[in-house]
């Protein structure tokens, strides 16, 4: 046994003394500082070293191959603290630690864990590492901490420093008053070892959250605790690290037993490197390398036991499996457990052993803890921050506008008083906060032109301003350096252009349809007429006659369907099908034409050569923008519009003059400005849709705790109607703004009617296919039954074509009875049955034969 009193120097000397006695293994040290030094010697001499209390996360098997940690390292403990901080919505903490390997490396692990949750350590307070630290030293440090913004304090210290800290914190009134305290496992070990603590000590720790390594409850652990109580006589409690010490001995005993059973070596040999030193020092001469060290280390790492602390098994990184912590809340004369943390599932109110049998779930919705009694005696979660108690106010930058002063403007005769829509929204939101916000407005701009808002945002990131309010657009480049609140006004870029009013004119009746649409309509009328003529020509006298008469009939029939005044009857079913579908198409076309023409003749039509942002991008038009707006950067960088085409404008009056006298062809600006501008300028209109979507918000430094609270306040203003009332107070539009509709064309285009024309076309194609199929069948039957006795040679191809055309042009001459039956029956194939040679030989066959003979003679 060696007691280093947690001194690195004494630990090194005592380790040297141990090494000369040919030890096979070392259990300990308890101090991370001593372990760092001793592990170097142990690794060189191949002596396994089992530490049950050195939790420094930088002690790894990579730097110290023979170091075995039989407890959990601080990396897991700091991850647990980070999850607690995130669970309660805190973003910044103050870390108090001893300035040694244990303290520094533990806080470094905490910093990394918080960064993963977008949190950070706002202030690191280092204490002297030894017992020389005095109450005065701690008092000076905590006076500084009391002046800080963060009210969440994490303690990672030793017992001596911790007791002084609570005494000083109680003296300064920092136990309560919005503070939240989180302690690492040093405090739980102290409570378990010396409970019950003096009442004065307990009163200074009320409401503190403490971590304690989790050990499963078991009969074996309860029996051991009972035996320990009998041995110690109740003078000294049993903390978790005592259980880890017991399990370390158990683990080592099993490993040595296995080594002996395996016939492993227990001998030692001199290190050849030490001989080269030619040293006469007794300690160096007596140092020996343990030849069975590697085998013993392997047996330790392959342990699979159940000890007082649970499963004794190592993972691939040589760390104990299933790291977990109890989270306890100090209350009254004792404490209550509010939950658990495990590396498997995070925060929970269910024991880790139960969760290991379920799928891992680290989602935020699955993180739970029981209610906490905080230092102020309530269950209300502390906000975690206050404004620094330094007597200074927040410096809030406000743009000094020279135009659109309804949004924000400097009060005449003042240098720090502002008014406007944005100012009223900010003040109303601040009044809804549950705490006072001391602030002062600082003017930004020279008062001659609108300031650059990107520069204003950059000054927040540089620390010149604590916040910025006003009509600040939330754009991507700005969100990378500051945090914005919830938008309090919608904003996006739109295009404004001059317009002219269109008169009806003599040719106004052509404007409802585009030229392409007219061309397709005329072509469709002619096509339908031709199709109906083909289907009716053989059986309908109204579609026969001279070529001129038939051409006129086609045109008359097709165009007369426009007014449903066609007098020609259709006899075939196919023709009727085509006509019915076409009449439906004509009905839709005439209805659409009538509605559009009515709108053109009765509603004032507006016209502008600028159709929207797309026409500006592809053209060479000059574009105006507001000085200081992000529109300039957006047009150049995102839309690749040349800077030479852009014209900077400073006021609504300049907008109007530039548009009216041709300095610019269009204006690009944010929608709220445009709406206010058009409320008094009725000669211009918005063209095209809003081509960006954004909003106005208040800007704060990154991770500012005030930003989410202000966002909540803005949402409340929106829900209770105050935001709309403030808007109506400052931004009431005149009657001209009611006509601020976008310029759109009333012309109808082909794309809206493709379906109708496709329907009519398909009907025509189907009807023609059926018709020509029937003709081909008739020609095939006629060719088989036709006998030409005087035919000397085979029929030429030209004669076959003439025969086919004759069949198409042939006039059917059915009897009156047959005509009556034809008009009643719908089936087109009845004619085919009548035309079969076997059923009408006297009427059909001679005519076909005669035609064929005539053709052949020709």
SVG drawing of the C-alpha trace seen along z (x, -y; Angstrom):
<svg xmlns="http://www.w3.org/2000/svg" viewBox="-90 -69 118 93">
<polyline fill="none" stroke="black" stroke-width="0.4" points="0.0,0.0 1.3,-3.5 -0.5,-6.8 0.5,-9.6 -1.9,-12.1 -2.9,-13.0 0.6,-14.5 2.2,-13.9 5.7,-14.1 5.0,-11.7 3.2,-9.4 6.2,-9.2 8.6,-8.5 6.4,-5.8 5.9,-4.2 9.7,-3.9 9.7,-2.2 7.1,0.2 8.8,1.1 11.9,2.4 9.9,5.0 9.0,6.9 5.2,6.2 3.0,8.0 0.2,5.4 -0.8,2.0 -4.3,1.1 -4.7,-2.7 -3.8,-5.5 -7.0,-7.4 -5.6,-10.7 -5.5,-11.4 -2.3,-13.5 -0.5,-10.7 -1.8,-8.2 -0.3,-10.2 3.2,-9.8 3.0,-6.3 1.5,-4.9 4.6,-5.8 6.8,-3.6 4.2,-0.8 4.0,-0.7 7.7,-0.5 8.0,2.3 4.9,4.1 3.1,4.0 -0.8,3.7 -2.2,0.8 -5.9,0.9 -7.3,-2.5 -10.8,-2.7 -10.8,-6.5 -8.6,-8.2 -11.4,-9.5 -9.3,-11.9 -10.4,-11.2 -6.9,-11.8 -5.7,-8.6 -6.1,-6.1 -4.7,-2.8 -3.0,-4.4 -0.7,-6.6 -0.5,-4.1 -0.9,-0.5 -0.9,1.1 -3.3,-1.3 -6.8,0.2 -9.6,-2.0 -12.1,-0.1 -14.5,-3.0 -16.0,-5.5 -14.0,-8.3 -15.0,-11.9 -16.0,-12.0 -19.2,-10.2 -19.8,-12.4 -19.4,-15.6 -21.8,-14.2 -24.4,-13.6 -24.0,-17.3 -24.2,-18.5 -27.5,-16.6 -28.9,-18.1 -27.9,-21.6 -29.6,-21.0 -32.7,-19.4 -33.4,-22.6 -32.8,-24.8 -29.6,-26.4 -26.9,-27.5 -24.0,-28.8 -22.4,-27.6 -19.6,-28.7 -17.1,-26.0 -15.2,-26.0 -12.4,-23.5 -9.1,-22.7 -6.2,-23.6 -4.7,-20.1 -5.0,-17.2 -8.2,-16.1 -9.8,-19.6 -8.4,-20.9 -9.1,-17.8 -12.5,-17.3 -13.5,-20.9 -12.1,-20.3 -14.3,-17.3 -17.3,-19.4 -16.5,-22.0 -16.5,-19.4 -19.8,-17.9 -21.5,-21.3 -20.4,-22.2 -22.2,-19.1 -25.4,-20.6 -24.6,-24.1 -23.8,-25.2 -20.5,-26.6 -18.6,-27.5 -18.8,-31.2 -16.3,-31.5 -13.7,-29.1 -12.7,-29.7 -9.5,-27.8 -8.7,-27.2 -5.3,-26.2 -4.9,-22.4 -3.7,-21.8 -5.2,-22.4 -3.5,-25.8 -6.6,-27.5 -8.2,-29.8 -11.6,-31.2 -10.3,-34.6 -9.2,-33.1 -12.6,-31.6 -14.4,-34.8 -12.5,-36.8 -13.4,-34.3 -17.1,-34.1 -17.4,-37.9 -16.4,-37.9 -18.8,-35.1 -21.7,-37.0 -21.1,-39.8 -21.5,-37.4 -24.5,-36.7 -24.6,-32.9 -26.3,-31.6 -25.5,-27.9 -22.4,-26.8 -20.7,-23.4 -18.4,-22.3 -15.5,-19.9 -13.3,-20.3 -11.9,-18.3 -13.5,-18.0 -11.5,-20.7 -12.3,-23.4 -15.9,-22.3 -16.7,-22.8 -15.2,-26.3 -17.1,-27.1 -20.5,-26.4 -19.7,-28.5 -18.7,-31.4 -21.7,-31.0 -24.1,-31.0 -22.4,-34.1 -22.8,-35.9 -26.5,-34.8 -25.7,-32.7 -27.7,-29.7 -31.0,-30.7 -31.7,-34.0 -31.9,-32.3 -28.8,-30.2 -28.6,-26.5 -25.7,-24.4 -24.5,-21.1 -21.8,-19.1 -19.7,-16.2 -19.4,-12.9 -17.0,-14.3 -20.0,-15.7 -22.0,-12.4 -19.0,-10.6 -18.7,-13.1 -22.4,-12.8 -22.3,-9.0 -19.2,-8.8 -20.1,-11.3 -23.9,-11.4 -25.6,-12.9 -23.7,-16.1 -23.8,-19.1 -26.9,-21.2 -24.9,-24.2 -23.2,-22.4 -26.5,-20.9 -28.3,-24.3 -25.6,-25.7 -26.2,-22.9 -30.0,-23.0 -31.3,-22.4 -28.0,-21.3 -28.0,-18.6 -25.3,-16.0 -24.0,-13.1 -23.1,-9.7 -21.9,-6.6 -24.8,-4.2 -24.5,-0.8 -27.4,1.6 -29.2,2.6 -28.6,6.2 -28.7,8.6 -24.9,8.9 -24.4,5.1 -26.9,4.8 -25.2,7.7 -21.8,6.1 -23.0,2.7 -24.4,4.4 -21.1,6.1 -19.2,2.9 -21.5,1.0 -20.6,3.6 -16.9,3.3 -16.8,-0.5 -19.2,-0.9 -21.1,-3.6 -18.2,-6.0 -17.6,-6.0 -20.1,-5.4 -19.7,-3.4 -19.4,-5.4 -19.4,-4.2 -15.6,-4.3 -15.3,-1.9 -17.3,0.5 -15.1,0.0 -12.1,0.6 -13.5,3.9 -14.3,5.0 -10.8,4.1 -9.3,6.4 -11.8,9.1 -11.0,8.7 -7.3,8.8 -7.5,11.9 -9.4,13.8 -6.9,12.6 -3.9,13.8 -5.6,17.1 -6.2,17.6 -2.5,16.7 -1.3,19.3 -3.6,21.9 -2.3,21.2 1.2,21.7 2.1,18.1 5.4,16.6 5.7,14.8 9.4,14.0 11.1,10.7 14.0,9.7 16.3,6.7 15.8,4.0 18.7,3.8 18.1,0.1 18.8,-0.5 22.2,1.2 23.3,-1.3 22.8,-4.1 25.7,-2.7 23.8,-4.1 24.6,-3.1 21.2,-4.2 19.6,-1.5 16.1,-2.2 17.2,-1.9 19.2,1.3 16.3,3.1 13.7,2.3 12.6,5.4 10.3,6.1 7.4,8.4 7.6,11.1 4.0,12.2 2.6,8.6 1.2,8.9 -0.6,12.2 -2.0,10.8 -3.2,7.6 -4.9,9.8 -6.7,11.8 -7.9,8.6 -9.3,7.1 -11.0,10.5 -12.8,10.5 -16.5,11.3 -17.6,11.1 -20.5,9.7 -19.3,7.5 -20.8,5.1 -21.0,2.4 -22.6,4.7 -21.1,6.3 -17.2,6.3 -16.5,6.4 -14.5,4.2 -15.3,3.0 -12.9,2.8 -11.6,-0.6 -10.7,1.1 -13.4,-0.8 -16.1,0.7 -19.4,1.4 -22.7,-0.4 -21.5,-3.8 -24.4,-5.3 -25.0,-7.9 -27.6,-8.6 -28.9,-12.2 -29.7,-13.3 -31.2,-16.5 -30.0,-17.7 -33.0,-18.5 -33.3,-19.1 -31.0,-16.8 -30.6,-14.3 -31.3,-13.9 -33.8,-12.4 -33.1,-10.8 -34.7,-12.5 -33.5,-10.2 -30.6,-8.5 -28.3,-9.1 -26.8,-6.4 -24.7,-6.5 -27.2,-4.1 -30.4,-6.2 -29.6,-9.6 -31.8,-11.0 -34.6,-8.9 -36.6,-8.1 -36.3,-4.4 -33.2,-2.5 -30.6,-1.8 -30.9,2.0 -34.5,1.8 -33.6,-0.3 -30.8,2.0 -33.4,4.5 -35.1,2.0 -34.0,0.2 -31.8,-2.8 -33.7,-6.1 -31.8,-9.4 -34.4,-11.6 -35.2,-14.8 -38.8,-13.7 -37.6,-10.6 -35.4,-12.6 -37.2,-12.8 -36.4,-13.7 -38.5,-14.1 -39.2,-17.6 -36.3,-19.3 -36.5,-21.4 -34.1,-24.3 -32.0,-26.4 -34.8,-29.0 -37.1,-26.3 -39.4,-26.1 -39.8,-23.6 -39.7,-26.4 -36.6,-25.9 -34.2,-28.8 -33.7,-30.8 -30.0,-30.2 -28.8,-33.7 -29.4,-37.4 -28.0,-40.6 -24.5,-41.2 -24.5,-42.9 -22.0,-45.5 -24.3,-48.6 -24.1,-48.8 -27.0,-48.7 -27.4,-46.7 -26.2,-48.7 -28.8,-48.3 -28.0,-49.5 -30.8,-51.2 -30.6,-52.2 -31.0,-55.9 -33.2,-55.9 -33.8,-58.9 -36.7,-57.3 -39.7,-55.1 -39.6,-56.6 -42.8,-54.9 -40.7,-51.8 -38.0,-53.4 -36.7,-57.0 -34.9,-59.2 -37.0,-61.5 -36.2,-65.1 -33.9,-66.9 -32.7,-63.6 -29.7,-61.4 -30.9,-58.2 -34.7,-58.2 -36.4,-56.4 -40.0,-55.9 -41.8,-53.8 -43.3,-50.4 -40.2,-48.4 -39.5,-50.3 -43.1,-49.8 -42.8,-46.0 -39.5,-45.8 -40.8,-47.7 -44.0,-45.7 -42.0,-42.4 -39.7,-43.6 -42.6,-44.5 -43.9,-40.9 -40.6,-39.4 -40.6,-38.2 -37.5,-40.1 -36.3,-43.7 -34.0,-44.4 -31.8,-47.5 -31.0,-48.9 -30.1,-52.0 -30.5,-52.9 -27.4,-53.8 -27.9,-55.5 -26.3,-53.8 -25.9,-55.9 -25.0,-59.4 -28.5,-60.7 -27.9,-61.5 -28.6,-58.1 -29.9,-54.8 -27.2,-52.8 -26.0,-49.5 -27.8,-46.8 -25.1,-44.2 -22.6,-46.4 -25.0,-46.8 -25.2,-43.1 -21.4,-42.7 -21.0,-45.2 -23.0,-42.8 -20.7,-39.9 -17.7,-42.2 -19.1,-43.0 -19.8,-46.7 -23.5,-46.2 -25.3,-43.8 -28.3,-43.7 -29.8,-45.5 -33.4,-46.3 -35.3,-47.7 -36.3,-46.6 -33.5,-44.0 -34.2,-41.3 -33.4,-37.8 -31.1,-36.4 -28.8,-33.5 -25.5,-35.4 -26.6,-37.2 -27.9,-34.1 -24.3,-32.7 -23.0,-35.4 -25.9,-36.4 -29.1,-34.9 -32.5,-36.4 -35.8,-36.4 -39.0,-35.1 -40.0,-37.4 -42.4,-40.1 -43.1,-41.1 -43.2,-39.2 -40.8,-40.5 -39.6,-39.4 -38.3,-41.0 -40.7,-42.1 -40.5,-44.0 -42.2,-47.3 -42.6,-48.7 -44.6,-51.5 -47.6,-50.5 -49.9,-51.8 -53.6,-51.4 -54.8,-49.5 -57.8,-50.8 -60.2,-48.3 -59.5,-49.2 -61.1,-47.9 -59.4,-44.5 -60.2,-43.9 -62.3,-40.9 -59.0,-39.0 -57.3,-39.6 -59.0,-36.8 -56.9,-34.2 -53.2,-34.2 -52.2,-33.9 -51.1,-30.3 -54.5,-29.6 -56.3,-31.1 -54.3,-29.1 -55.0,-25.8 -58.7,-26.6 -59.0,-27.3 -57.0,-24.2 -59.2,-22.1 -62.4,-23.4 -61.1,-22.4 -59.8,-19.0 -63.2,-18.1 -65.0,-19.2 -62.8,-16.9 -63.2,-14.0 -67.0,-14.3 -67.0,-14.6 -65.0,-11.4 -67.4,-9.6 -70.6,-10.9 -69.6,-11.1 -70.8,-7.6 -74.2,-7.6 -75.2,-11.2 -76.4,-13.2 -75.7,-16.5 -72.0,-15.7 -72.0,-14.8 -71.8,-16.8 -69.3,-18.6 -65.8,-19.1 -66.5,-22.9 -69.8,-22.1 -68.2,-19.5 -65.4,-21.9 -67.9,-24.6 -69.9,-22.0 -66.9,-21.1 -66.1,-24.7 -69.7,-25.6 -70.4,-22.5 -67.3,-22.9 -67.5,-26.6 -71.3,-26.6 -70.7,-24.4 -69.3,-27.5 -72.8,-28.8 -74.5,-25.3 -76.3,-26.4 -75.2,-23.6 -78.1,-22.1 -76.4,-19.0 -77.5,-15.8 -75.0,-13.1 -76.2,-9.6 -73.3,-7.4 -72.6,-6.6 -68.9,-7.4 -69.8,-10.8 -72.2,-11.5 -69.6,-10.6 -67.0,-13.0 -69.6,-15.8 -70.8,-15.4 -67.3,-15.5 -66.4,-18.5 -69.6,-20.4 -68.5,-19.9 -65.1,-21.4 -66.7,-24.3 -69.0,-24.9 -65.9,-25.3 -64.1,-27.5 -67.0,-29.9 -67.6,-30.1 -64.0,-30.9 -63.9,-33.4 -67.0,-35.2 -65.7,-35.5 -62.3,-36.8 -63.7,-39.3 -66.1,-40.5 -63.2,-41.1 -61.3,-43.0 -64.1,-45.3 -65.4,-46.0 -62.3,-45.9 -59.4,-48.4 -56.4,-46.4 -52.8,-47.3 -49.7,-46.5 -46.0,-46.6 -43.0,-45.5 -41.6,-44.1 -43.3,-40.8 -41.3,-39.9 -37.8,-39.1 -37.2,-36.6 -37.5,-39.3 -35.0,-41.4 -32.5,-38.6 -32.5,-37.9 -32.8,-41.5 -30.7,-44.6 -33.2,-46.8 -31.9,-49.1 -32.9,-48.1 -33.3,-50.4 -32.8,-49.3 -32.9,-50.9 -29.6,-52.1 -28.5,-49.8 -30.8,-47.0 -29.6,-43.4 -31.3,-43.6 -28.1,-44.8 -26.1,-41.9 -28.9,-39.4 -29.2,-40.8 -25.5,-40.6 -24.5,-37.4 -27.7,-35.3 -29.2,-36.5 -25.9,-37.5 -27.2,-40.9 -24.4,-43.2 -23.7,-46.0 -23.6,-48.5 -27.3,-47.9 -28.1,-48.7 -29.1,-52.2 -29.1,-53.1 -32.1,-55.1 -32.6,-56.6 -36.2,-57.6 -39.7,-57.0 -39.5,-60.3 -36.4,-59.1 -38.3,-55.8 -41.1,-57.7 -38.9,-60.1 -36.6,-57.3 -39.5,-55.2 -41.4,-58.1 -38.6,-59.7 -36.9,-56.5 -33.8,-56.4 -34.7,-52.9 -37.0,-50.4 -38.0,-48.5 -37.5,-48.7 -36.6,-45.8 -37.3,-46.2 -38.8,-44.5 -42.5,-44.1 -43.3,-46.3 -41.5,-49.3 -43.2,-48.7 -46.6,-48.5 -46.0,-51.8 -44.6,-53.4 -47.6,-52.2 -50.1,-53.5 -49.3,-57.1 -48.0,-56.3 -50.8,-54.9 -48.8,-55.0 -46.8,-51.9 -47.6,-48.3 -46.1,-45.1 -45.3,-42.8 -44.7,-39.1 -44.8,-37.2 -42.7,-37.8 -39.5,-36.0 -37.9,-35.7 -39.4,-34.7 -38.0,-36.2 -39.0,-38.4 -37.8,-41.1 -36.4,-40.2 -34.3,-41.6 -30.6,-40.5 -28.6,-39.3 -25.2,-37.7 -24.9,-34.0 -26.3,-31.8 -27.7,-34.9 -30.3,-33.7 -32.3,-36.8 -33.1,-35.9 -35.5,-32.9 -37.2,-34.8 -37.9,-37.7 -39.1,-35.3 -41.6,-33.9 -42.7,-37.5 -43.2,-38.3 -45.4,-35.2 -47.5,-36.3 -47.9,-39.7 -49.1,-38.0 -51.5,-35.8 -53.1,-38.5 -53.5,-40.9 -51.1,-43.6 -48.8,-43.1 -51.6,-43.8 -52.7,-46.9 -49.1,-48.3 -49.0,-47.6 -52.3,-49.4 -51.1,-52.4 -48.0,-53.0 -48.7,-51.4 -52.3,-52.3 -52.6,-52.3 -54.5,-54.8 -57.2,-53.9 -54.7,-53.7 -53.0,-50.8 -56.2,-48.7 -55.6,-48.5 -52.1,-47.1 -52.7,-43.9 -50.2,-42.4 -50.3,-43.0 -51.5,-39.9 -52.6,-39.1 -56.2,-38.2 -55.2,-36.4 -56.0,-32.7 -53.2,-30.4 -53.1,-27.0 -51.9,-25.2 -55.2,-25.6 -57.1,-23.7 -54.7,-21.0 -56.9,-18.4 -59.9,-19.4 -58.1,-19.4 -56.5,-16.1 -60.0,-14.6 -61.4,-15.8 -58.3,-14.6 -58.5,-11.1 -62.1,-10.8 -61.4,-11.8 -58.5,-9.3 -60.6,-6.4 -63.5,-7.2 -61.2,-7.3 -59.5,-4.0 -62.9,-2.2 -64.1,-3.7 -61.0,-2.7 -61.0,0.7 -64.5,1.2 -63.6,0.0 -60.6,2.4 -62.8,5.3 -65.3,4.4 -62.5,4.1 -61.1,7.5 -64.5,9.2 -65.2,7.5 -61.9,8.6 -62.7,12.3 -66.2,12.4 -65.4,10.3 -64.9,12.3 -63.6,10.6 -63.8,13.1 -62.1,11.1 -59.1,10.2 -56.0,11.3 -53.4,10.1 -53.1,9.5 -54.5,6.3 -52.0,3.5 -51.4,1.6 -52.9,-1.6 -56.1,0.3 -56.3,1.6 -55.9,-1.9 -58.7,-3.2 -60.9,-0.4 -60.3,-1.3 -61.0,-5.0 -64.2,-4.0 -65.3,-2.0 -64.7,-5.1 -66.5,-7.5 -69.3,-5.0 -72.9,-6.3 -75.0,-4.0 -78.6,-3.9 -80.6,-1.9 -84.3,-1.4 -86.7,-3.7 -87.3,-0.9 -83.7,-0.4 -83.2,-4.1 -85.8,-4.2 -84.2,-1.2 -80.8,-2.9 -82.1,-6.0 -83.4,-4.0 -80.5,-1.6 -77.2,-2.8 -75.0,0.1 -72.7,-0.9 -72.2,2.7 -75.8,3.1 -74.8,1.5 -72.1,4.0 -74.5,6.9 -76.8,5.3 -73.8,4.8 -72.6,8.4 -72.8,10.0 -75.0,12.8 -77.7,10.6 -78.0,7.8 -76.7,9.3 -79.0,7.3 -78.2,3.9 -74.6,4.0 -72.7,6.6 -73.4,5.3 -72.5,1.7 -69.1,2.8 -68.4,5.0 -69.3,2.3 -67.0,-0.1 -64.2,2.3 -64.7,3.1 -64.8,-0.6 -61.6,-1.2 -59.9,1.7 -61.0,0.5 -59.6,-2.9"/>
</svg>
